[in-house]
């Protein structure tokens, strides 16, 4: 069974680079990766907050959020 991973970002250069590097590096045999652009899908902000995301880019795997570099605070996307 594959593990769900969600990569949240805002489309900034830091986020795009992280998506290409980090989300793209996850083994597709082990992970199903969903990429969520929070700048375009603001309705997903509460979901990201509930998952523990404080800033983007961030990767959530098995309920754990991993913050990658620092692009934008979630509050800036509201």
PESUL-V556686 format. One record per backbone hydrogen bond with DSSP energy under -1.0 kcal/mol. CO is the residue of the C=O (numbers start at 0). NH is the residue of the N-H. Records with the same first field share a line. If there is no record, write none. Layout:
CO: NH / NH
This chain:
2: 31
4: 33
5: 59
6: 35
7: 57
8: 37
11: 15
12: 16
13: 17
14: 18
15: 19
16: 20
17: 21
18: 23
26: 29 / 30
29: 2
31: 4
33: 6
35: 8
36: 39 / 40
40: 43
41: 44
43: 47
44: 48
45: 49
46: 50
47: 52
48: 51
53: 73
55: 70 / 71
56: 67
57: 7
58: 65
59: 5
60: 63
63: 60
65: 58
71: 55
73: 76
